[in-house]
Amino acid sequence: MTTTTEPRWYKSSYSDNGGNCVEIATNLVAPRGVVPVRDSKNLSGPVLTFPAAAFTSFTTSIKAGMIRQA
């Protein structure tokens, strides 16, 4: 099954940190099983696409304090 669903981008409500933000499009998890990520300052720039399970593992690790900001 092919879908033409376009990403619906959004930034976290926690991202008011001087412009160092990313946007994600969770609307593609169900139809494609992926989470696209892009730089919020470069909307026409490259998009990284992660498998939904890997993105969930990443965000769970951040919330648990397992990944620290450099």
N, CA, C and O atoms as a CHARMM CRD file, in Angstrom:
* protein
*
  280
    1    1 MET  N      0.84300  -1.18800   0.00000 PROA 1      0.00000
    2    1 MET  CA     0.00000   0.00000   0.00000 PROA 1      0.00000
    3    1 MET  C      0.88400   1.24500   0.00000 PROA 1      0.00000
    4    1 MET  O      1.77000   1.38500   0.84200 PROA 1      0.00000
    5    2 THR  N      0.64300   2.12400  -0.92400 PROA 2      0.00000
    6    2 THR  CA     1.38600   3.37700  -1.01600 PROA 2      0.00000
    7    2 THR  C      0.49400   4.51400  -0.55300 PROA 2      0.00000
    8    2 THR  O     -0.70400   4.54600  -0.83800 PROA 2      0.00000
    9    3 THR  N      1.09800   5.43900   0.16100 PROA 3      0.00000
   10    3 THR  CA     0.32200   6.59500   0.62200 PROA 3      0.00000
   11    3 THR  C      1.05300   7.87400   0.23700 PROA 3      0.00000
   12    3 THR  O      2.28200   7.90700   0.17500 PROA 3      0.00000
   13    4 THR  N      0.29400   8.90900  -0.01500 PROA 4      0.00000
   14    4 THR  CA     0.88600  10.19500  -0.36200 PROA 4      0.00000
   15    4 THR  C      0.76700  11.18100   0.79300 PROA 4      0.00000
   16    4 THR  O      0.84500  12.39300   0.59300 PROA 4      0.00000
   17    5 THR  N      0.58000  10.66200   1.98900 PROA 5      0.00000
   18    5 THR  CA     0.45200  11.51800   3.16300 PROA 5      0.00000
   19    5 THR  C      1.70100  12.37000   3.33400 PROA 5      0.00000
   20    5 THR  O      2.82000  11.85800   3.36400 PROA 5      0.00000
   21    6 GLU  N      1.49400  13.66800   3.44400 PROA 6      0.00000
   22    6 GLU  CA     2.60500  14.59800   3.66600 PROA 6      0.00000
   23    6 GLU  C      2.85400  14.75300   5.16100 PROA 6      0.00000
   24    6 GLU  O      1.92200  14.64900   5.95800 PROA 6      0.00000
   25    7 PRO  N      4.10900  15.00200   5.54900 PROA 7      0.00000
   26    7 PRO  CA     4.39400  15.21800   6.97000 PROA 7      0.00000
   27    7 PRO  C      3.67500  16.45900   7.49300 PROA 7      0.00000
   28    7 PRO  O      3.62000  17.48800   6.82000 PROA 7      0.00000
   29    8 ARG  N      3.12900  16.34700   8.69500 PROA 8      0.00000
   30    8 ARG  CA     2.57100  17.50200   9.40300 PROA 8      0.00000
   31    8 ARG  C      3.56000  17.83200  10.51800 PROA 8      0.00000
   32    8 ARG  O      3.57100  17.18500  11.56500 PROA 8      0.00000
   33    9 TRP  N      4.37400  18.82700  10.28200 PROA 9      0.00000
   34    9 TRP  CA     5.49000  19.15900  11.16300 PROA 9      0.00000
   35    9 TRP  C      5.03800  19.90800  12.40700 PROA 9      0.00000
   36    9 TRP  O      4.11200  20.71800  12.35200 PROA 9      0.00000
   37   10 TYR  N      5.69900  19.63400  13.53500 PROA 10     0.00000
   38   10 TYR  CA     5.48000  20.42500  14.74000 PROA 10     0.00000
   39   10 TYR  C      6.71400  20.38300  15.61900 PROA 10     0.00000
   40   10 TYR  O      7.51700  19.45200  15.56000 PROA 10     0.00000
   41   11 LYS  N      6.84400  21.42700  16.44400 PROA 11     0.00000
   42   11 LYS  CA     7.91900  21.51500  17.43100 PROA 11     0.00000
   43   11 LYS  C      7.33000  21.24200  18.80500 PROA 11     0.00000
   44   11 LYS  O      6.16100  21.52900  19.06500 PROA 11     0.00000
   45   12 SER  N      8.14100  20.69300  19.66300 PROA 12     0.00000
   46   12 SER  CA     7.73200  20.44900  21.03600 PROA 12     0.00000
   47   12 SER  C      7.45400  21.76800  21.74300 PROA 12     0.00000
   48   12 SER  O      8.04900  22.79400  21.41500 PROA 12     0.00000
   49   13 SER  N      6.56000  21.73400  22.70300 PROA 13     0.00000
   50   13 SER  CA     6.30100  22.92100  23.51500 PROA 13     0.00000
   51   13 SER  C      7.49900  23.25800  24.39500 PROA 13     0.00000
   52   13 SER  O      7.55400  24.35000  24.96100 PROA 13     0.00000
   53   14 TYR  N      8.45400  22.35000  24.52200 PROA 14     0.00000
   54   14 TYR  CA     9.66900  22.56800  25.30400 PROA 14     0.00000
   55   14 TYR  C     10.77600  23.23100  24.48900 PROA 14     0.00000
   56   14 TYR  O     11.86800  23.44500  25.01500 PROA 14     0.00000
   57   15 SER  N     10.53300  23.55500  23.24800 PROA 15     0.00000
   58   15 SER  CA    11.60100  23.98800  22.35100 PROA 15     0.00000
   59   15 SER  C     11.82300  25.49400  22.27200 PROA 15     0.00000
   60   15 SER  O     12.31700  25.97900  21.25400 PROA 15     0.00000
   61   16 ASP  N     11.48300  26.23000  23.28600 PROA 16     0.00000
   62   16 ASP  CA    11.73900  27.66900  23.30500 PROA 16     0.00000
   63   16 ASP  C     13.13000  27.92500  23.88800 PROA 16     0.00000
   64   16 ASP  O     13.27100  28.48800  24.97400 PROA 16     0.00000
   65   17 ASN  N     14.15500  27.49900  23.14100 PROA 17     0.00000
   66   17 ASN  CA    15.51800  27.57500  23.65700 PROA 17     0.00000
   67   17 ASN  C     16.46300  28.33900  22.73400 PROA 17     0.00000
   68   17 ASN  O     17.62400  27.95500  22.59600 PROA 17     0.00000
   69   18 GLY  N     16.00500  29.37900  22.12000 PROA 18     0.00000
   70   18 GLY  CA    16.88600  30.17800  21.28300 PROA 18     0.00000
   71   18 GLY  C     17.04500  29.69100  19.86500 PROA 18     0.00000
   72   18 GLY  O     17.98600  30.10500  19.18700 PROA 18     0.00000
   73   19 GLY  N     16.17200  28.83500  19.38700 PROA 19     0.00000
   74   19 GLY  CA    16.20500  28.42700  17.99700 PROA 19     0.00000
   75   19 GLY  C     16.90700  27.12700  17.70000 PROA 19     0.00000
   76   19 GLY  O     16.97000  26.73100  16.53600 PROA 19     0.00000
   77   20 ASN  N     17.43300  26.44900  18.68300 PROA 20     0.00000
   78   20 ASN  CA    18.09200  25.16300  18.45600 PROA 20     0.00000
   79   20 ASN  C     17.06200  24.05000  18.57400 PROA 20     0.00000
   80   20 ASN  O     17.05600  23.29500  19.54600 PROA 20     0.00000
   81   21 CYS  N     16.19200  23.95700  17.57700 PROA 21     0.00000
   82   21 CYS  CA    15.05300  23.05400  17.65700 PROA 21     0.00000
   83   21 CYS  C     14.99800  22.12400  16.45500 PROA 21     0.00000
   84   21 CYS  O     15.58500  22.38100  15.40400 PROA 21     0.00000
   85   22 VAL  N     14.27300  21.04100  16.65300 PROA 22     0.00000
   86   22 VAL  CA    13.93200  20.16100  15.54800 PROA 22     0.00000
   87   22 VAL  C     12.41200  20.06800  15.49000 PROA 22     0.00000
   88   22 VAL  O     11.71300  20.33800  16.46700 PROA 22     0.00000
   89   23 GLU  N     11.93000  19.68200  14.33200 PROA 23     0.00000
   90   23 GLU  CA    10.50900  19.42300  14.15000 PROA 23     0.00000
   91   23 GLU  C     10.35800  17.95100  13.79200 PROA 23     0.00000
   92   23 GLU  O     11.22800  17.36500  13.14800 PROA 23     0.00000
   93   24 ILE  N      9.24600  17.36000  14.21700 PROA 24     0.00000
   94   24 ILE  CA     8.96000  15.98000  13.87000 PROA 24     0.00000
   95   24 ILE  C      7.57200  15.89200  13.26200 PROA 24     0.00000
   96   24 ILE  O      6.74700  16.79100  13.43100 PROA 24     0.00000
   97   25 ALA  N      7.32500  14.80400  12.55700 PROA 25     0.00000
   98   25 ALA  CA     6.02100  14.57200  11.94100 PROA 25     0.00000
   99   25 ALA  C      5.53200  13.19000  12.36500 PROA 25     0.00000
  100   25 ALA  O      5.85300  12.18600  11.72900 PROA 25     0.00000
  101   26 THR  N      4.75800  13.14900  13.43900 PROA 26     0.00000
  102   26 THR  CA     4.28700  11.85900  13.95600 PROA 26     0.00000
  103   26 THR  C      3.11700  11.28800  13.15800 PROA 26     0.00000
  104   26 THR  O      2.72900  10.13900  13.37200 PROA 26     0.00000
  105   27 ASN  N      2.55800  12.06100  12.25800 PROA 27     0.00000
  106   27 ASN  CA     1.43000  11.55900  11.47900 PROA 27     0.00000
  107   27 ASN  C      1.83000  10.45000  10.50700 PROA 27     0.00000
  108   27 ASN  O      0.95800   9.81700   9.91200 PROA 27     0.00000
  109   28 LEU  N      3.11900  10.20400  10.33300 PROA 28     0.00000
  110   28 LEU  CA     3.55000   9.15000   9.41200 PROA 28     0.00000
  111   28 LEU  C      3.85400   7.83200  10.12400 PROA 28     0.00000
  112   28 LEU  O      4.24800   6.86000   9.47800 PROA 28     0.00000
  113   29 VAL  N      3.67800   7.78800  11.44100 PROA 29     0.00000
  114   29 VAL  CA     3.93100   6.54400  12.17600 PROA 29     0.00000
  115   29 VAL  C      2.96800   5.45000  11.71200 PROA 29     0.00000
  116   29 VAL  O      3.41400   4.36200  11.34700 PROA 29     0.00000
  117   30 ALA  N      1.68500   5.70800  11.72000 PROA 30     0.00000
  118   30 ALA  CA     0.71500   4.67600  11.35700 PROA 30     0.00000
  119   30 ALA  C      0.81100   4.24600   9.88800 PROA 30     0.00000
  120   30 ALA  O      0.88700   3.04800   9.61700 PROA 30     0.00000
  121   31 PRO  N      0.80900   5.18600   8.93200 PROA 31     0.00000
  122   31 PRO  CA     0.80900   4.72400   7.54000 PROA 31     0.00000
  123   31 PRO  C      2.15900   4.21400   7.03400 PROA 31     0.00000
  124   31 PRO  O      2.19500   3.38000   6.12900 PROA 31     0.00000
  125   32 ARG  N      3.27300   4.69800   7.60200 PROA 32     0.00000
  126   32 ARG  CA     4.59200   4.32200   7.06700 PROA 32     0.00000
  127   32 ARG  C      5.54100   3.71700   8.09300 PROA 32     0.00000
  128   32 ARG  O      6.55000   3.11800   7.71900 PROA 32     0.00000
  129   33 GLY  N      5.23500   3.86200   9.38600 PROA 33     0.00000
  130   33 GLY  CA     6.09900   3.30900  10.42400 PROA 33     0.00000
  131   33 GLY  C      7.37700   4.09400  10.65200 PROA 33     0.00000
  132   33 GLY  O      8.36700   3.54600  11.13600 PROA 33     0.00000
  133   34 VAL  N      7.36000   5.39300  10.30100 PROA 34     0.00000
  134   34 VAL  CA     8.55500   6.23200  10.43400 PROA 34     0.00000
  135   34 VAL  C      8.23100   7.55500  11.10900 PROA 34     0.00000
  136   34 VAL  O      7.08100   7.99100  11.15200 PROA 34     0.00000
  137   35 VAL  N      9.29500   8.19100  11.64100 PROA 35     0.00000
  138   35 VAL  CA     9.18800   9.53500  12.21000 PROA 35     0.00000
  139   35 VAL  C     10.23300  10.40400  11.51000 PROA 35     0.00000
  140   35 VAL  O     11.42500  10.26100  11.78300 PROA 35     0.00000
  141   36 PRO  N      9.81400  11.30300  10.61400 PROA 36     0.00000
  142   36 PRO  CA    10.73300  12.24100   9.98700 PROA 36     0.00000
  143   36 PRO  C     11.12300  13.35200  10.97600 PROA 36     0.00000
  144   36 PRO  O     10.30600  13.77700  11.79400 PROA 36     0.00000
  145   37 VAL  N     12.36600  13.81200  10.89300 PROA 37     0.00000
  146   37 VAL  CA    12.89300  14.86500  11.75800 PROA 37     0.00000
  147   37 VAL  C     13.63500  15.86000  10.87500 PROA 37     0.00000
  148   37 VAL  O     14.36600  15.46500   9.96600 PROA 37     0.00000
  149   38 ARG  N     13.44600  17.16100  11.14300 PROA 38     0.00000
  150   38 ARG  CA    14.16900  18.19000  10.38100 PROA 38     0.00000
  151   38 ARG  C     14.54500  19.34600  11.30100 PROA 38     0.00000
  152   38 ARG  O     13.99800  19.49300  12.39400 PROA 38     0.00000
  153   39 ASP  N     15.48400  20.15700  10.84200 PROA 39     0.00000
  154   39 ASP  CA    15.92600  21.35500  11.55600 PROA 39     0.00000
  155   39 ASP  C     14.86300  22.43100  11.37800 PROA 39     0.00000
  156   39 ASP  O     14.47800  22.74800  10.25300 PROA 39     0.00000
  157   40 SER  N     14.39300  22.99200  12.48300 PROA 40     0.00000
  158   40 SER  CA    13.32400  23.99200  12.39300 PROA 40     0.00000
  159   40 SER  C     13.78600  25.30500  11.77600 PROA 40     0.00000
  160   40 SER  O     12.95400  26.12700  11.39200 PROA 40     0.00000
  161   41 LYS  N     15.09000  25.51800  11.67100 PROA 41     0.00000
  162   41 LYS  CA    15.60600  26.74700  11.05500 PROA 41     0.00000
  163   41 LYS  C     15.82800  26.58000   9.55500 PROA 41     0.00000
  164   41 LYS  O     16.05200  27.56900   8.85800 PROA 41     0.00000
  165   42 ASN  N     15.77300  25.36000   9.04900 PROA 42     0.00000
  166   42 ASN  CA    16.04300  25.09100   7.64600 PROA 42     0.00000
  167   42 ASN  C     14.94700  24.17500   7.10600 PROA 42     0.00000
  168   42 ASN  O     15.16900  22.98300   6.89600 PROA 42     0.00000
  169   43 LEU  N     13.78000  24.73700   6.88800 PROA 43     0.00000
  170   43 LEU  CA    12.60600  23.94500   6.52100 PROA 43     0.00000
  171   43 LEU  C     12.73700  23.24300   5.18100 PROA 43     0.00000
  172   43 LEU  O     12.07300  22.23100   4.95400 PROA 43     0.00000
  173   44 SER  N     13.56200  23.74400   4.30100 PROA 44     0.00000
  174   44 SER  CA    13.74000  23.08100   3.00900 PROA 44     0.00000
  175   44 SER  C     15.00200  22.21700   2.98900 PROA 44     0.00000
  176   44 SER  O     15.38500  21.69500   1.94100 PROA 44     0.00000
  177   45 GLY  N     15.63700  22.06900   4.13200 PROA 45     0.00000
  178   45 GLY  CA    16.85200  21.25900   4.23200 PROA 45     0.00000
  179   45 GLY  C     16.54600  19.77200   4.31400 PROA 45     0.00000
  180   45 GLY  O     15.41100  19.34300   4.10700 PROA 45     0.00000
  181   46 PRO  N     17.57300  18.99800   4.61900 PROA 46     0.00000
  182   46 PRO  CA    17.40400  17.54400   4.65200 PROA 46     0.00000
  183   46 PRO  C     16.48500  17.09000   5.78100 PROA 46     0.00000
  184   46 PRO  O     16.33500  17.76300   6.80000 PROA 46     0.00000
  185   47 VAL  N     15.88200  15.93900   5.56900 PROA 47     0.00000
  186   47 VAL  CA    15.00600  15.31100   6.55500 PROA 47     0.00000
  187   47 VAL  C     15.60300  13.95000   6.89300 PROA 47     0.00000
  188   47 VAL  O     15.91600  13.16200   6.00100 PROA 47     0.00000
  189   48 LEU  N     15.75700  13.68200   8.17900 PROA 48     0.00000
  190   48 LEU  CA    16.17700  12.35800   8.63600 PROA 48     0.00000
  191   48 LEU  C     14.92700  11.57300   8.97600 PROA 48     0.00000
  192   48 LEU  O     14.03200  12.08800   9.64600 PROA 48     0.00000
  193   49 THR  N     14.85500  10.33600   8.52300 PROA 49     0.00000
  194   49 THR  CA    13.68200   9.51400   8.77700 PROA 49     0.00000
  195   49 THR  C     14.11000   8.30200   9.60500 PROA 49     0.00000
  196   49 THR  O     14.98400   7.53400   9.20500 PROA 49     0.00000
  197   50 PHE  N     13.47200   8.15100  10.76800 PROA 50     0.00000
  198   50 PHE  CA    13.80500   7.07700  11.69900 PROA 50     0.00000
  199   50 PHE  C     12.65700   6.07900  11.78800 PROA 50     0.00000
  200   50 PHE  O     11.49300   6.47300  11.71600 PROA 50     0.00000
  201   51 PRO  N     12.96600   4.79600  11.94300 PROA 51     0.00000
  202   51 PRO  CA    11.89000   3.84500  12.23300 PROA 51     0.00000
  203   51 PRO  C     11.20200   4.26200  13.53000 PROA 51     0.00000
  204   51 PRO  O     11.86400   4.70100  14.47100 PROA 51     0.00000
  205   52 ALA  N      9.88900   4.12800  13.58400 PROA 52     0.00000
  206   52 ALA  CA     9.12500   4.58400  14.74400 PROA 52     0.00000
  207   52 ALA  C      9.62600   3.96200  16.03800 PROA 52     0.00000
  208   52 ALA  O      9.71300   4.65400  17.05300 PROA 52     0.00000
  209   53 ALA  N      9.95300   2.68900  16.03200 PROA 53     0.00000
  210   53 ALA  CA    10.43300   2.02200  17.24900 PROA 53     0.00000
  211   53 ALA  C     11.75400   2.61200  17.72100 PROA 53     0.00000
  212   53 ALA  O     11.96100   2.76700  18.92500 PROA 53     0.00000
  213   54 ALA  N     12.64300   2.94000  16.80800 PROA 54     0.00000
  214   54 ALA  CA    13.93600   3.53500  17.17700 PROA 54     0.00000
  215   54 ALA  C     13.73100   4.93100  17.75900 PROA 54     0.00000
  216   54 ALA  O     14.39200   5.29500  18.73200 PROA 54     0.00000
  217   55 PHE  N     12.83200   5.71100  17.18400 PROA 55     0.00000
  218   55 PHE  CA    12.56400   7.05400  17.69800 PROA 55     0.00000
  219   55 PHE  C     11.94500   6.98000  19.08800 PROA 55     0.00000
  220   55 PHE  O     12.29900   7.76700  19.96600 PROA 55     0.00000
  221   56 THR  N     11.03700   6.05300  19.29300 PROA 56     0.00000
  222   56 THR  CA    10.43500   5.86800  20.60800 PROA 56     0.00000
  223   56 THR  C     11.48900   5.48500  21.63600 PROA 56     0.00000
  224   56 THR  O     11.48200   6.00100  22.75400 PROA 56     0.00000
  225   57 SER  N     12.39200   4.58800  21.27100 PROA 57     0.00000
  226   57 SER  CA    13.47000   4.18800  22.17700 PROA 57     0.00000
  227   57 SER  C     14.36200   5.37800  22.52300 PROA 57     0.00000
  228   57 SER  O     14.76300   5.53700  23.67600 PROA 57     0.00000
  229   58 PHE  N     14.66900   6.20200  21.54600 PROA 58     0.00000
  230   58 PHE  CA    15.49500   7.39200  21.74800 PROA 58     0.00000
  231   58 PHE  C     14.82600   8.36100  22.72300 PROA 58     0.00000
  232   58 PHE  O     15.45500   8.80700  23.68200 PROA 58     0.00000
  233   59 THR  N     13.55900   8.68600  22.48300 PROA 59     0.00000
  234   59 THR  CA    12.88000   9.64500  23.35800 PROA 59     0.00000
  235   59 THR  C     12.66100   9.07600  24.76000 PROA 59     0.00000
  236   59 THR  O     12.71900   9.81800  25.74100 PROA 59     0.00000
  237   60 THR  N     12.41500   7.78500  24.86600 PROA 60     0.00000
  238   60 THR  CA    12.28500   7.14700  26.18200 PROA 60     0.00000
  239   60 THR  C     13.59500   7.23800  26.95100 PROA 60     0.00000
  240   60 THR  O     13.58900   7.48000  28.15800 PROA 60     0.00000
  241   61 SER  N     14.71800   7.04800  26.26600 PROA 61     0.00000
  242   61 SER  CA    16.03200   7.14600  26.89500 PROA 61     0.00000
  243   61 SER  C     16.32600   8.57000  27.37100 PROA 61     0.00000
  244   61 SER  O     16.91300   8.76100  28.43600 PROA 61     0.00000
  245   62 ILE  N     15.92700   9.54600  26.59700 PROA 62     0.00000
  246   62 ILE  CA    16.10600  10.94800  27.01000 PROA 62     0.00000
  247   62 ILE  C     15.30300  11.22000  28.27000 PROA 62     0.00000
  248   62 ILE  O     15.82300  11.78600  29.23100 PROA 62     0.00000
  249   63 LYS  N     14.05100  10.82400  28.26900 PROA 63     0.00000
  250   63 LYS  CA    13.17700  11.06000  29.42400 PROA 63     0.00000
  251   63 LYS  C     13.70000  10.36500  30.67800 PROA 63     0.00000
  252   63 LYS  O     13.50300  10.86000  31.78700 PROA 63     0.00000
  253   64 ALA  N     14.36100   9.22800  30.51000 PROA 64     0.00000
  254   64 ALA  CA    14.89500   8.47100  31.64100 PROA 64     0.00000
  255   64 ALA  C     16.25200   9.00100  32.10100 PROA 64     0.00000
  256   64 ALA  O     16.81800   8.51100  33.07800 PROA 64     0.00000
  257   65 GLY  N     16.77400  10.01100  31.38500 PROA 65     0.00000
  258   65 GLY  CA    18.06300  10.59200  31.75000 PROA 65     0.00000
  259   65 GLY  C     19.26100   9.79700  31.28400 PROA 65     0.00000
  260   65 GLY  O     20.37900  10.02700  31.74500 PROA 65     0.00000
  261   66 MET  N     19.04200   8.86500  30.37500 PROA 66     0.00000
  262   66 MET  CA    20.12500   8.02000  29.87300 PROA 66     0.00000
  263   66 MET  C     20.96300   8.72400  28.81100 PROA 66     0.00000
  264   66 MET  O     22.10100   8.32500  28.56200 PROA 66     0.00000
  265   67 ILE  N     20.41800   9.76100  28.18500 PROA 67     0.00000
  266   67 ILE  CA    21.12800  10.53300  27.16400 PROA 67     0.00000
  267   67 ILE  C     21.19900  11.95500  27.67300 PROA 67     0.00000
  268   67 ILE  O     20.18100  12.54900  28.02600 PROA 67     0.00000
  269   68 ARG  N     22.38500  12.49300  27.71100 PROA 68     0.00000
  270   68 ARG  CA    22.57900  13.85400  28.23200 PROA 68     0.00000
  271   68 ARG  C     22.99700  14.78800  27.11500 PROA 68     0.00000
  272   68 ARG  O     23.63200  14.37300  26.14600 PROA 68     0.00000
  273   69 GLN  N     22.63500  16.05700  27.26100 PROA 69     0.00000
  274   69 GLN  CA    23.01400  17.06800  26.28600 PROA 69     0.00000
  275   69 GLN  C     24.50400  17.33600  26.40200 PROA 69     0.00000
  276   69 GLN  O     25.04500  17.42200  27.50500 PROA 69     0.00000
  277   70 ALA  N     25.16100  17.46800  25.26300 PROA 70     0.00000
  278   70 ALA  CA    26.60200  17.72500  25.24500 PROA 70     0.00000
  279   70 ALA  C     26.93200  19.16100  25.57900 PROA 70     0.00000
  280   70 ALA  O     28.10400  19.53600  25.60500 PROA 70     0.00000
